[in-house]
Amino acid sequence: MPQPTSTRRNLHAEITDQLLGAIESGPGSFMLPWHSDAGSPLHLPVNAATGRSYTGINILSLWIAATRSNLTQPVWAIYRQWAERGGQVRKGERAATVIFYKEFITDAEPTDTESKGQRRVARATAVFSAEQVTGFTPPPPIPRLANGEFEHLSAVDNFIADTNAIIRQSGDRAYYDRSADLIQMPSVKRFMGTSTSTVAEAFYSTVLHELVHWSGAAHRLDRTFGERFGDQAYAAEELVAKSAPHS
């Protein structure tokens, strides 16, 4: 196999730089399932040709590109795919980068008895949003339901009440405050529904997520939360909350 050179593109480094740049330029701009003061909610990006959703790091990469260029349509494709559908990428439009992995067979490692010669190599390709293309009519925006369409679920309400957690509703942030031992939530009136999530689902999934963090306090399950955003303990705590049954 050819050896990497200093001029070869480092795709992982490029994506990492994009992530760091997005975090440093606007760490508070990521949209959650309630109304806040900036932008529109982000939806899973899909390919215009196949209809399949992008996965893995490509989701974050396309979210960053959409936020950077103020794009709201989560529909993407390469230049050729747009052309095959009668679309033309406008001159000067900035492409986003997605990564896919190509498998190939090479000689097995002579010192590795389990080696079958299978290798994977990362390839980068440029994609454009539907909003960067002429001659193509994007699908209508994903609808939101009215703020007031909230259907209480008595079983969930009772479960939340039985925890005896202190939950305050104000502002536009959701988090568990360890020092005050309380959960801060946006008002239920801020939450919005989409074609895939009701207002109730958006609200309840958020408060239950914060209740998982609440459960890890020292006088409850005594989990290690981490000392700062992004450290290993903080990331592990987020994985606990994400993998809880409510998710």
Order of alpha helices (4+ residues) and beta strands (2+ residues): alpha-beta-alpha-beta-alpha-beta-beta-beta-beta-alpha-beta-beta-beta-alpha-alpha
